[in-house]
Amino acid sequence: MKIIRKNLIYCGIISALGAGISVAGFYREDDLLKSIGIALVIVSLLKIAQLFILTRNDERRRKYELSMTEERIKYIASKSSSFVFYITVFCEVIAALILLVFGYVFAASVVCYVAGAQVVLYLVLYIIFSRKY
Amino acid sequence: MENNIAKLRKERKITQEELADAVSVTRQTIISIENGRYMASLPLAFKIAEFFEKTIEDIFVPGDFNNEKTKNREDRK
């Protein structure tokens, strides 16, 4: 129940954020903002509805909570995030090189700084975690 | 790392779903462990061993390590 409650809060926040964005979109008459806001509201409301349905069925709720906390799922998530990190840094380096080739030096340096910051953060966290575990 | 989970399960006529429920994991995790695609954590290994009323060594067989052990024993002889 704790996980469902937590997810409901997250969905509520996203829904409120979406509503805010769509209101801003209506106010500024910006179609892109309106669409993003409405999409966020619809998706989060659907998720809230799904979570409410889950709370009515004990068996389905237990399975859902299990699938969110289980060790294999956590292992897969951590593996995916580490892959995402490597791919992101690799893509940033490639993007920086392409930007440099086309003469966008400032944009290339920004991308390089971001990639560098990510790697430094990774190393710092690695040192902290290696001391902890 | 190999394991006898599937064998033990069939012997006792327990479904993957039942085992998964008993050790608080999903059926997919039991399938992955049985196929050797995922290695269970120590707490989960203990839970599975407890469920089958066996020791961890009876269920999980460290393949290479055992071969090495046997080889060493033979060498000593």
Backbone of each chain as ProteinMPNN parsed JSONL, in Angstrom:
{"seq_chain_A": "MKIIRKNLIYCGIISALGAGISVAGFYREDDLLKSIGIALVIVSLLKIAQLFILTRNDERRRKYELSMTEERIKYIASKSSSFVFYITVFCEVIAALILLVFGYVFAASVVCYVAGAQVVLYLVLYIIFSRKY", "coords_chain_A": {"N_chain_A": [[0.837, -1.216, 0.0], [2.044, 1.131, 0.665], [3.76, 1.754, -1.448], [1.966, 2.176, -3.53], [0.629, 4.379, -2.528], [2.706, 6.216, -2.532], [3.235, 6.36, -5.29], [0.805, 7.398, -6.1], [0.963, 9.953, -5.007], [3.141, 10.97, -6.478], [2.003, 10.917, -9.046], [-0.068, 12.696, -8.665], [1.399, 15.052, -8.279], [2.624, 15.3, -10.797], [0.36, 15.556, -12.358], [-0.665, 17.984, -11.386], [1.412, 19.626, -12.148], [1.238, 19.347, -14.93], [-1.272, 20.485, -15.296], [-0.697, 23.097, -14.553], [1.165, 23.778, -16.557], [-0.462, 23.57, -18.825], [-2.342, 25.573, -18.287], [-0.642, 27.763, -18.35], [-0.015, 27.577, -21.034], [-2.506, 28.121, -22.238], [-2.826, 30.711, -21.359], [-0.655, 32.029, -22.539], [-1.201, 31.492, -25.085], [0.031, 29.373, -26.401], [0.423, 26.637, -28.342], [2.069, 24.374, -28.128], [2.854, 24.249, -25.409], [0.313, 23.947, -24.299], [-0.431, 21.417, -25.331], [1.558, 19.758, -24.218], [1.037, 20.072, -21.479], [-1.654, 19.159, -21.27], [-1.304, 16.532, -22.123], [0.347, 15.529, -20.085], [-1.421, 15.738, -17.914], [-3.49, 13.976, -18.71], [-2.102, 11.505, -18.934], [-1.135, 11.17, -16.293], [-3.555, 11.107, -14.892], [-4.698, 8.795, -15.913], [-2.904, 6.947, -14.909], [-3.343, 7.311, -12.185], [-5.953, 6.374, -12.055], [-5.509, 3.705, -12.702], [-3.994, 2.934, -10.477], [-5.892, 3.26, -8.461], [-7.719, 1.292, -9.182], [-6.116, -0.905, -8.702], [-5.916, -0.822, -5.917], [-8.31, -1.845, -5.116], [-8.293, -4.525, -5.563], [-6.878, -6.992, -3.786], [-5.054, -9.083, -4.435], [-4.015, -8.359, -6.953], [-2.907, -5.938, -6.244], [-0.929, -6.725, -4.445], [0.742, -8.144, -6.183], [1.505, -6.11, -7.904], [2.889, -4.407, -6.17], [4.928, -6.097, -5.437], [6.225, -6.431, -7.872], [7.327, -3.951, -8.096], [9.215, -3.755, -6.129], [10.891, -5.89, -6.138], [13.949, -7.877, -6.139], [15.136, -8.673, -8.604], [14.041, -6.921, -10.437], [15.082, -4.55, -9.491], [17.753, -5.037, -9.978], [17.771, -5.191, -12.772], [16.945, -2.6, -13.333], [19.095, -1.134, -12.303], [21.148, -2.011, -13.942], [20.205, -1.143, -16.421], [20.243, 1.625, -15.991], [23.0, 2.082, -15.727], [23.85, 1.438, -18.28], [22.502, 3.382, -19.732], [23.837, 5.624, -18.797], [26.486, 5.245, -19.851], [25.912, 5.223, -22.605], [24.794, 7.761, -22.916], [26.957, 9.481, -22.26], [28.724, 8.737, -24.295], [27.245, 9.477, -26.58], [27.116, 12.21, -26.129], [29.779, 12.955, -26.4], [30.208, 12.332, -29.102], [28.329, 14.071, -30.221], [29.457, 16.508, -29.446], [31.805, 16.468, -30.936], [30.77, 16.518, -33.549], [29.501, 18.99, -33.479], [31.741, 20.601, -33.182], [33.02, 20.164, -35.623], [31.236, 21.41, -37.332], [31.632, 23.972, -36.556], [30.382, 25.031, -34.28], [31.48, 26.086, -31.667], [30.971, 27.027, -29.036], [28.584, 25.684, -28.282], [29.546, 23.081, -28.486], [31.458, 23.099, -26.434], [29.772, 23.406, -24.224], [28.339, 21.003, -24.279], [30.485, 19.261, -23.864], [31.272, 20.047, -21.284], [29.036, 19.23, -19.847], [29.147, 16.439, -20.263], [31.608, 15.938, -19.056], [31.036, 16.743, -16.423], [29.182, 14.793, -15.755], [30.777, 12.484, -15.784], [32.62, 13.099, -13.762], [30.887, 13.277, -11.585], [30.02, 10.659, -11.529], [32.42, 9.363, -10.829], [32.886, 10.481, -8.286], [30.628, 9.571, -6.869], [31.133, 6.882, -7.116], [33.457, 6.571, -5.573], [32.434, 7.323, -3.061], [30.45, 5.31, -2.661], [32.07, 3.048, -2.79], [33.463, 3.273, -0.45], [31.435, 3.046, 1.354], [30.276, 0.491, 0.938]], "CA_chain_A": [[0.0, 0.0, 0.0], [2.951, 2.269, 0.785], [4.269, 2.072, -2.79], [0.842, 2.73, -4.297], [0.39, 5.734, -2.01], [3.826, 7.04, -3.019], [2.999, 6.572, -6.719], [-0.358, 8.299, -6.22], [1.463, 11.314, -4.729], [3.929, 11.375, -7.657], [1.068, 11.172, -10.153], [-0.759, 13.943, -8.319], [2.326, 16.161, -8.534], [2.765, 15.419, -12.259], [-0.913, 16.055, -12.859], [-0.724, 19.414, -11.049], [2.413, 20.264, -13.014], [0.633, 19.363, -16.266], [-2.357, 21.484, -15.288], [-0.022, 24.395, -14.534], [1.741, 24.012, -17.89], [-1.541, 23.814, -19.798], [-2.898, 26.91, -17.984], [0.337, 28.714, -18.901], [-0.17, 27.488, -22.477], [-3.725, 28.861, -22.608], [-2.586, 32.123, -21.057], [0.287, 32.579, -23.529], [-1.697, 31.012, -26.389], [1.099, 28.55, -26.968], [-0.139, 25.301, -28.573], [3.0, 23.343, -27.665], [2.704, 24.173, -23.948], [-1.028, 23.398, -24.038], [-0.418, 19.979, -25.628], [2.388, 19.07, -23.215], [0.298, 20.102, -20.218], [-2.82, 18.271, -21.341], [-0.796, 15.153, -22.198], [0.793, 15.158, -18.735], [-2.619, 15.555, -17.071], [-4.195, 12.746, -19.118], [-1.304, 10.322, -18.579], [-1.103, 10.979, -14.834], [-4.9, 10.716, -14.438], [-4.864, 7.374, -16.257], [-2.089, 6.189, -13.947], [-4.065, 7.385, -10.903], [-7.104, 5.46, -12.182], [-4.961, 2.339, -12.63], [-3.605, 2.691, -9.083], [-7.126, 3.108, -7.686], [-8.252, -0.041, -9.497], [-5.259, -1.87, -8.007], [-6.191, -0.827, -4.468], [-9.563, -2.578, -4.863], [-8.042, -5.961, -5.65], [-5.714, -7.29, -2.934], [-4.11, -9.952, -5.125], [-3.352, -7.563, -7.994], [-2.114, -4.916, -5.548], [0.251, -7.408, -3.907], [1.61, -8.453, -7.315], [2.042, -4.849, -8.405], [3.896, -3.943, -5.203], [6.047, -7.03, -5.543], [6.957, -6.139, -9.109], [8.019, -2.672, -7.95], [10.264, -3.808, -5.102], [11.609, -7.148, -6.209], [15.398, -7.715, -6.359], [15.51, -8.798, -10.019], [13.622, -5.678, -11.09], [16.074, -3.548, -9.077], [18.991, -5.385, -10.687], [17.576, -4.798, -14.172], [16.898, -1.136, -13.365], [20.444, -0.584, -12.098], [21.905, -2.332, -15.155], [19.733, -0.239, -17.477], [20.719, 2.995, -15.746], [24.427, 2.197, -16.022], [23.968, 1.459, -19.745], [22.042, 4.708, -20.174], [24.918, 6.552, -18.487], [27.563, 5.088, -20.828], [25.422, 5.624, -23.931], [24.622, 9.218, -22.894], [28.286, 10.122, -22.341], [29.243, 8.45, -25.635], [26.504, 10.318, -27.531], [27.517, 13.604, -25.893], [31.119, 13.148, -27.0], [29.999, 12.333, -30.561], [27.634, 15.322, -30.549], [30.418, 17.601, -29.301], [32.717, 16.405, -32.089], [30.009, 16.97, -34.729], [29.321, 20.442, -33.321], [33.054, 21.228, -33.447], [33.261, 20.073, -37.076], [30.422, 22.436, -37.988], [32.035, 25.292, -36.072], [29.63, 25.505, -33.11], [32.447, 25.849, -30.584], [30.35, 27.249, -27.718], [27.664, 24.562, -28.017], [30.378, 21.89, -28.271], [32.052, 23.159, -25.083], [28.709, 23.164, -23.234], [28.091, 19.559, -24.272], [31.658, 18.639, -23.241], [31.194, 20.308, -19.838], [27.984, 18.362, -19.292], [29.681, 15.07, -20.253], [32.662, 15.925, -18.032], [30.381, 16.798, -15.108], [28.575, 13.479, -15.514], [31.845, 11.524, -15.47], [33.149, 13.467, -12.44], [29.859, 12.88, -10.613], [30.078, 9.196, -11.465], [33.615, 8.99, -10.062], [32.672, 10.884, -6.882], [29.671, 8.619, -6.286], [31.799, 5.575, -7.06], [34.348, 6.602, -4.4], [31.589, 7.324, -1.852], [29.823, 3.998, -2.493], [33.08, 2.02, -2.524], [33.8, 3.365, 0.977], [30.265, 2.622, 2.135], [30.061, -0.963, 0.842]], "C_chain_A": [[0.864, 1.255, 0.0], [3.437, 2.735, -0.603], [3.169, 2.721, -3.62], [0.572, 4.167, -3.855], [1.455, 6.707, -2.54], [3.625, 7.385, -4.505], [1.83, 7.519, -6.962], [0.076, 9.751, -5.995], [2.254, 11.838, -5.932], [3.011, 11.758, -8.817], [0.3, 12.465, -9.921], [0.102, 15.156, -8.631], [2.456, 16.399, -10.043], [1.497, 16.006, -12.872], [-1.048, 17.558, -12.61], [0.226, 20.218, -11.928], [1.869, 20.428, -14.434], [-0.463, 20.414, -16.367], [-1.764, 22.889, -15.339], [0.516, 24.768, -15.905], [0.638, 24.333, -18.893], [-2.2, 25.177, -19.57], [-1.978, 27.993, -18.56], [0.226, 28.757, -20.425], [-1.381, 28.252, -22.975], [-3.513, 30.364, -22.445], [-1.697, 32.773, -22.119], [-0.109, 32.238, -24.968], [-0.621, 30.236, -27.158], [0.589, 27.114, -27.1], [0.743, 24.181, -28.02], [2.864, 23.137, -26.149], [1.371, 23.529, -23.575], [-1.016, 21.877, -24.211], [0.376, 19.22, -24.581], [1.629, 18.962, -21.894], [-0.859, 19.13, -20.205], [-2.38, 16.801, -21.374], [-0.358, 14.675, -20.813], [-0.394, 14.871, -17.82], [-3.307, 14.235, -17.414], [-3.433, 11.499, -18.671], [-1.325, 10.086, -17.07], [-2.479, 10.583, -14.29], [-5.182, 9.246, -14.741], [-4.113, 6.497, -15.265], [-2.777, 6.167, -12.577], [-5.255, 6.412, -10.923], [-6.635, 4.013, -12.052], [-4.61, 1.979, -11.18], [-4.834, 2.496, -8.192], [-7.756, 1.739, -7.917], [-7.447, -1.111, -8.743], [-5.573, -1.956, -6.518], [-7.45, -1.638, -4.13], [-9.364, -4.092, -4.869], [-6.742, -6.294, -4.907], [-4.625, -8.079, -3.658], [-3.31, -9.165, -6.161], [-2.452, -6.498, -7.37], [-0.806, -5.526, -5.025], [1.255, -7.691, -5.036], [2.273, -7.187, -7.858], [3.156, -4.357, -7.483], [5.144, -4.81, -5.254], [6.895, -6.703, -6.762], [7.725, -4.816, -9.015], [9.216, -2.759, -7.002], [11.19, -5.007, -5.234], [13.068, -6.97, -6.627], [15.806, -7.792, -7.838], [15.176, -7.518, -10.781], [14.639, -4.574, -10.766], [17.388, -3.765, -9.821], [18.914, -4.921, -12.146], [17.612, -3.274, -14.286], [18.296, -0.548, -13.219], [21.317, -0.841, -13.323], [21.509, -1.376, -16.295], [20.27, 1.168, -17.263], [22.203, 3.117, -16.057], [24.658, 2.22, -17.536], [23.593, 2.838, -20.291], [23.15, 5.732, -19.952], [26.021, 6.471, -19.554], [27.133, 5.589, -22.208], [25.301, 7.151, -24.004], [25.97, 9.924, -23.055], [28.864, 9.939, -23.751], [28.574, 9.364, -26.669], [26.901, 11.791, -27.374], [28.869, 13.898, -26.538], [30.995, 13.222, -28.523], [29.348, 13.661, -30.995], [28.588, 16.499, -30.482], [31.363, 17.646, -30.498], [32.028, 16.931, -33.352], [29.835, 18.494, -34.678], [30.626, 21.182, -33.627], [33.351, 21.261, -34.945], [32.492, 21.17, -37.812], [30.659, 23.839, -37.438], [31.23, 25.866, -34.922], [30.463, 25.266, -31.846], [31.798, 25.99, -29.211], [29.439, 26.07, -27.333], [28.449, 23.288, -27.723], [30.989, 21.915, -26.875], [31.004, 22.894, -24.011], [28.45, 21.659, -23.116], [29.244, 18.819, -23.588], [31.646, 18.842, -21.727], [30.171, 19.389, -19.177], [28.501, 16.924, -19.178], [30.738, 14.934, -19.159], [32.063, 15.899, -16.636], [29.771, 15.443, -14.756], [29.636, 12.463, -15.075], [32.418, 11.808, -14.079], [32.175, 13.024, -11.342], [29.86, 11.363, -10.414], [31.246, 8.747, -10.59], [33.449, 9.299, -8.58], [31.74, 9.88, -6.192], [30.285, 7.23, -6.137], [32.686, 5.494, -5.82], [33.527, 6.534, -3.108], [31.007, 5.935, -1.593], [30.848, 2.911, -2.188], [33.544, 2.08, -1.069], [32.671, 2.822, 1.841], [30.104, 1.102, 2.128], [31.381, -1.717, 0.785]], "O_chain_A": [[0.501, 2.287, -0.564], [3.511, 3.931, -0.887], [3.411, 3.699, -4.328], [0.322, 5.051, -4.674], [1.161, 7.836, -2.933], [3.813, 8.527, -4.924], [1.847, 8.329, -7.889], [-0.376, 10.66, -6.69], [2.076, 12.98, -6.358], [3.21, 12.777, -9.479], [0.048, 13.23, -10.852], [-0.375, 16.155, -9.17], [2.407, 17.537, -10.51], [1.551, 16.836, -13.779], [-1.48, 18.309, -13.484], [-0.09, 21.315, -12.387], [2.01, 21.48, -15.057], [-0.579, 21.13, -17.361], [-2.251, 23.758, -16.062], [0.359, 25.899, -16.367], [0.774, 25.244, -19.71], [-2.574, 25.858, -20.524], [-2.423, 28.974, -19.156], [0.352, 29.817, -21.037], [-1.319, 28.943, -23.992], [-3.952, 31.169, -23.265], [-1.94, 33.902, -22.546], [0.552, 32.637, -25.928], [-0.407, 30.417, -28.356], [0.348, 26.445, -26.095], [0.246, 23.176, -27.512], [2.771, 22.007, -25.67], [1.293, 22.691, -22.676], [-1.52, 21.14, -23.363], [-0.057, 18.171, -24.105], [1.585, 17.9, -21.273], [-1.033, 18.369, -19.254], [-2.994, 15.942, -20.742], [-0.656, 13.548, -20.418], [-0.389, 13.906, -17.055], [-3.665, 13.467, -16.521], [-4.009, 10.567, -18.111], [-1.507, 8.957, -16.613], [-2.566, 9.812, -13.335], [-5.811, 8.542, -13.95], [-4.604, 5.453, -14.835], [-2.792, 5.142, -11.896], [-5.525, 5.723, -9.94], [-7.272, 3.2, -11.383], [-4.89, 0.873, -10.716], [-4.822, 1.669, -7.28], [-8.259, 1.106, -6.989], [-8.002, -2.079, -8.222], [-5.505, -3.033, -5.926], [-7.628, -2.064, -2.989], [-10.139, -4.841, -4.276], [-5.652, -5.926, -5.345], [-3.436, -7.79, -3.521], [-2.088, -9.286, -6.241], [-1.379, -6.192, -7.89], [0.267, -4.935, -5.143], [2.46, -7.503, -4.867], [3.449, -7.194, -8.222], [4.223, -3.946, -7.94], [6.266, -4.32, -5.13], [8.124, -6.698, -6.696], [8.668, -4.591, -9.774], [10.124, -1.93, -7.067], [12.174, -5.113, -4.503], [13.4, -6.045, -7.368], [16.704, -7.074, -8.277], [15.927, -7.086, -11.656], [15.009, -3.777, -11.628], [18.049, -2.814, -10.237], [19.859, -4.34, -12.68], [18.22, -2.721, -15.203], [18.653, 0.406, -13.909], [22.128, 0.004, -13.702], [22.361, -0.873, -17.028], [20.699, 1.832, -18.208], [22.636, 4.138, -16.592], [25.541, 2.925, -18.023], [24.256, 3.385, -21.172], [23.384, 6.598, -20.794], [26.442, 7.494, -20.095], [27.885, 6.285, -22.89], [25.655, 7.762, -25.013], [26.115, 10.836, -23.869], [29.422, 10.874, -24.325], [29.244, 9.949, -27.52], [27.008, 12.522, -28.359], [29.071, 14.952, -27.142], [31.61, 14.079, -29.158], [29.75, 14.281, -31.98], [28.553, 17.385, -31.336], [31.683, 18.719, -31.01], [32.618, 17.687, -34.124], [29.997, 19.19, -35.68], [30.62, 22.246, -34.247], [33.863, 22.25, -35.468], [32.989, 21.778, -38.76], [29.964, 24.783, -37.813], [31.361, 27.048, -34.606], [30.181, 24.36, -31.062], [32.041, 25.175, -28.322], [29.513, 25.538, -26.225], [28.087, 22.511, -26.84], [31.039, 20.886, -26.201], [31.291, 22.241, -23.008], [28.356, 21.113, -22.017], [29.022, 17.874, -22.83], [31.969, 17.925, -20.973], [30.405, 18.845, -18.098], [28.327, 16.27, -18.15], [30.764, 13.944, -18.427], [32.506, 15.144, -15.771], [29.835, 15.001, -13.609], [29.434, 11.694, -14.135], [32.673, 10.884, -13.308], [32.578, 12.475, -10.316], [29.722, 10.858, -9.3], [31.099, 7.879, -9.73], [33.817, 8.496, -7.723], [32.018, 9.404, -5.091], [30.007, 6.503, -5.183], [32.68, 4.493, -5.104], [33.865, 5.796, -2.183], [31.054, 5.433, -0.47], [30.569, 1.974, -1.44], [33.968, 1.068, -0.511], [32.895, 2.228, 2.895], [29.832, 0.493, 3.163], [31.388, -2.945, 0.703]]}, "seq_chain_B": "MENNIAKLRKERKITQEELADAVSVTRQTIISIENGRYMASLPLAFKIAEFFEKTIEDIFVPGDFNNEKTKNREDRK", "coords_chain_B": {"N_chain_B": [[26.917, -20.995, -12.221], [24.762, -23.413, -11.113], [21.444, -24.763, -10.452], [19.059, -26.639, -8.451], [16.409, -26.069, -8.443], [14.19, -26.322, -10.214], [14.022, -29.091, -10.397], [13.548, -29.876, -7.723], [11.164, -28.581, -7.345], [9.484, -29.868, -9.142], [9.531, -32.418, -8.077], [8.164, -32.021, -5.71], [5.791, -31.175, -6.655], [5.182, -28.436, -7.056], [4.182, -25.309, -8.255], [5.69, -22.738, -10.323], [4.609, -20.299, -9.758], [3.576, -20.67, -7.179], [5.914, -21.092, -5.714], [7.155, -18.662, -6.185], [5.375, -16.918, -4.889], [5.718, -17.803, -2.278], [8.328, -17.072, -1.673], [8.296, -14.405, -2.031], [8.749, -13.157, -4.61], [8.556, -12.428, -8.174], [6.988, -14.563, -10.652], [8.462, -14.556, -12.936], [11.031, -14.114, -12.02], [11.631, -16.517, -10.766], [11.601, -18.169, -12.999], [13.787, -17.098, -14.413], [15.87, -17.644, -12.61], [15.796, -20.434, -12.531], [16.493, -20.989, -15.164], [19.034, -20.128, -15.171], [19.661, -17.583, -15.893], [19.563, -15.477, -14.178], [21.144, -14.691, -11.139], [20.354, -15.59, -7.929], [20.047, -13.459, -5.034], [21.799, -13.53, -1.871], [19.969, -13.37, 0.398], [17.586, -14.177, -0.914], [18.313, -16.692, -1.808], [18.575, -17.993, 0.625], [15.901, -17.886, 1.459], [14.687, -19.512, -0.47], [15.99, -21.912, 0.034], [15.093, -22.371, 2.622], [12.398, -22.681, 2.129], [12.342, -25.112, 0.724], [13.279, -26.674, 2.692], [16.025, -27.245, 2.881], [19.644, -27.046, 2.591], [21.564, -24.229, 1.394], [23.618, -25.113, -0.237], [22.611, -27.505, -1.131], [20.818, -26.769, -2.999], [21.851, -24.728, -4.682], [24.419, -25.03, -6.982], [27.706, -24.438, -7.347], [29.108, -24.645, -10.239], [31.839, -24.514, -11.646], [33.454, -24.135, -9.426], [33.0, -26.457, -7.97], [33.983, -28.384, -9.715], [36.655, -27.711, -9.656], [37.209, -28.211, -7.032], [36.834, -30.994, -6.892], [38.789, -31.754, -8.647], [41.048, -30.911, -7.296], [40.897, -32.593, -5.072], [41.284, -35.058, -6.275], [43.837, -34.688, -7.234], [45.256, -34.586, -4.843], [44.969, -37.187, -3.969]], "CA_chain_B": [[26.137, -21.434, -11.056], [23.559, -24.179, -11.458], [20.578, -24.987, -9.282], [18.124, -27.768, -8.545], [15.071, -25.567, -8.083], [13.172, -26.923, -11.079], [13.933, -30.51, -10.024], [12.889, -29.94, -6.407], [9.796, -28.108, -7.534], [8.717, -30.936, -9.808], [9.414, -33.518, -7.106], [7.133, -31.686, -4.705], [4.603, -30.722, -7.402], [4.933, -27.025, -6.733], [4.277, -24.496, -9.477], [6.592, -21.573, -10.221], [3.809, -19.247, -9.13], [3.508, -20.955, -5.734], [7.248, -20.837, -5.146], [7.359, -17.206, -6.252], [4.58, -16.319, -3.806], [6.281, -18.189, -0.985], [9.59, -16.365, -1.404], [8.027, -12.979, -2.325], [9.292, -12.639, -5.872], [7.627, -12.69, -9.266], [7.199, -15.848, -11.325], [9.513, -14.322, -13.915], [12.319, -14.262, -11.327], [11.858, -17.964, -10.581], [11.938, -18.694, -14.337], [15.154, -16.662, -14.72], [16.815, -18.375, -11.742], [15.825, -21.832, -12.989], [17.21, -21.067, -16.443], [20.409, -19.686, -14.953], [19.873, -16.245, -16.457], [19.7, -14.536, -13.065], [21.661, -15.324, -9.943], [19.603, -15.092, -6.758], [20.845, -12.84, -3.98], [21.939, -14.415, -0.717], [18.708, -13.496, 1.143], [16.609, -14.96, -1.684], [18.793, -18.077, -1.79], [18.203, -18.508, 1.947], [14.445, -18.07, 1.472], [14.374, -20.688, -1.301], [16.482, -23.082, 0.782], [14.182, -22.55, 3.76], [11.137, -23.178, 1.587], [12.499, -26.526, 0.395], [13.853, -27.297, 3.902], [17.339, -27.77, 2.507], [20.684, -26.023, 2.742], [21.819, -23.52, 0.129], [24.492, -25.965, -1.055], [21.799, -28.577, -1.742], [20.021, -26.193, -4.087], [22.708, -24.008, -5.638], [25.662, -25.762, -7.216], [28.685, -23.619, -8.072], [29.695, -25.556, -11.229], [33.302, -24.491, -11.808], [34.075, -24.281, -8.116], [32.925, -27.876, -7.614], [34.923, -29.118, -10.569], [37.982, -27.38, -9.16], [37.331, -28.912, -5.76], [36.983, -32.415, -7.216], [40.093, -31.899, -9.29], [42.037, -30.787, -6.23], [40.84, -33.83, -4.261], [41.902, -36.119, -7.075], [45.274, -34.403, -7.274], [45.822, -34.938, -3.536], [45.051, -38.656, -3.906]], "C_chain_B": [[24.881, -22.163, -11.523], [22.676, -24.332, -10.225], [19.575, -26.103, -9.551], [16.682, -27.334, -8.276], [13.978, -26.254, -8.902], [12.916, -28.382, -10.685], [13.155, -30.667, -8.712], [11.412, -29.569, -6.508], [8.92, -29.207, -8.137], [8.5, -32.115, -8.865], [8.266, -33.271, -6.131], [5.834, -31.156, -5.319], [4.192, -29.29, -7.024], [5.084, -26.222, -8.022], [5.24, -23.328, -9.222], [5.892, -20.438, -9.489], [3.769, -19.426, -7.607], [4.839, -20.668, -5.058], [7.514, -19.335, -5.085], [6.612, -16.509, -5.12], [5.213, -16.581, -2.446], [7.547, -17.402, -0.654], [9.506, -14.876, -1.773], [8.801, -12.431, -3.516], [8.26, -12.908, -6.97], [7.951, -14.042, -9.916], [8.345, -15.749, -12.322], [10.899, -14.512, -13.289], [12.65, -15.738, -11.132], [12.273, -18.587, -11.921], [13.399, -18.357, -14.662], [16.185, -17.416, -13.885], [16.942, -19.823, -12.219], [16.621, -21.984, -14.288], [18.657, -20.618, -16.338], [20.71, -18.315, -15.534], [20.09, -15.208, -15.359], [20.171, -15.288, -11.826], [20.961, -14.73, -8.722], [20.546, -14.472, -5.734], [20.909, -13.809, -2.799], [20.645, -14.504, 0.102], [17.666, -14.343, 0.414], [17.007, -16.441, -1.701], [18.428, -18.742, -0.462], [16.701, -18.807, 2.015], [14.056, -19.333, 0.71], [14.791, -21.966, -0.561], [15.543, -23.405, 1.944], [12.86, -23.153, 3.289], [11.212, -24.685, 1.307], [13.046, -27.346, 1.569], [15.175, -27.99, 3.588], [18.38, -26.692, 2.751], [20.911, -25.362, 1.38], [22.655, -24.389, -0.811], [23.716, -27.095, -1.738], [21.059, -28.052, -2.968], [20.896, -25.525, -5.142], [24.063, -24.703, -5.742], [26.632, -24.877, -7.992], [29.52, -24.491, -9.001], [31.203, -25.602, -11.266], [34.016, -24.752, -10.489], [34.101, -25.749, -7.706], [33.903, -28.703, -8.425], [36.343, -28.943, -10.058], [38.262, -28.162, -7.871], [37.614, -30.396, -5.991], [38.375, -32.679, -7.782], [41.198, -31.866, -8.227], [42.087, -32.048, -5.373], [41.548, -34.966, -4.978], [43.43, -35.956, -7.126], [45.963, -34.852, -5.973], [45.988, -36.451, -3.408], [46.254, -39.142, -4.716]], "O_chain_B": [[24.048, -21.602, -12.235], [23.104, -24.065, -9.102], [19.287, -26.458, -10.694], [15.839, -28.157, -7.92], [12.972, -26.708, -8.357], [11.776, -28.846, -10.642], [12.235, -31.477, -8.61], [10.548, -30.155, -5.855], [7.79, -29.441, -7.708], [7.434, -32.731, -8.852], [7.511, -34.178, -5.78], [4.912, -30.748, -4.614], [3.034, -28.999, -6.724], [6.02, -26.445, -8.789], [5.553, -22.985, -8.082], [6.504, -19.713, -8.705], [3.91, -18.464, -6.851], [4.891, -20.081, -3.978], [8.018, -18.809, -4.093], [7.153, -15.615, -4.47], [5.243, -15.708, -1.579], [7.807, -17.099, 0.51], [10.521, -14.181, -1.819], [9.427, -11.375, -3.435], [7.227, -13.532, -6.727], [9.043, -14.583, -9.748], [9.094, -16.702, -12.534], [11.821, -15.006, -13.938], [13.793, -16.16, -11.307], [13.175, -19.423, -11.974], [14.153, -19.213, -15.125], [17.246, -17.784, -14.388], [18.043, -20.368, -12.302], [17.326, -22.973, -14.487], [19.417, -20.715, -17.301], [21.871, -17.926, -15.657], [20.728, -14.18, -15.587], [19.673, -16.367, -11.504], [20.978, -13.517, -8.513], [21.69, -14.9, -5.583], [20.161, -14.786, -2.743], [20.246, -15.608, 0.474], [16.95, -15.129, 1.035], [16.155, -17.325, -1.618], [18.026, -19.905, -0.428], [16.283, -19.833, 2.551], [13.222, -20.119, 1.161], [14.059, -22.956, -0.531], [15.241, -24.568, 2.209], [12.28, -24.014, 3.95], [10.282, -25.433, 1.609], [13.249, -28.554, 1.454], [15.413, -29.138, 3.965], [18.04, -25.555, 3.079], [20.494, -25.886, 0.347], [22.434, -24.402, -2.022], [24.119, -27.58, -2.795], [20.718, -28.818, -3.869], [20.707, -25.729, -6.341], [24.752, -24.929, -4.747], [26.405, -24.596, -9.169], [30.546, -25.026, -8.58], [31.795, -26.633, -10.948], [35.016, -25.467, -10.423], [35.094, -26.231, -7.163], [34.565, -29.602, -7.905], [37.131, -29.888, -10.026], [39.352, -28.687, -7.647], [38.508, -30.976, -5.375], [39.036, -33.664, -7.453], [42.137, -32.662, -8.248], [43.161, -32.517, -4.996], [42.304, -35.73, -4.378], [44.19, -36.923, -7.071], [47.063, -35.403, -5.982], [46.963, -36.947, -2.844], [46.501, -40.346, -4.791]]}, "name": "protein", "num_of_chains": 2, "seq": "MKIIRKNLIYCGIISALGAGISVAGFYREDDLLKSIGIALVIVSLLKIAQLFILTRNDERRRKYELSMTEERIKYIASKSSSFVFYITVFCEVIAALILLVFGYVFAASVVCYVAGAQVVLYLVLYIIFSRKYMENNIAKLRKERKITQEELADAVSVTRQTIISIENGRYMASLPLAFKIAEFFEKTIEDIFVPGDFNNEKTKNREDRK"}
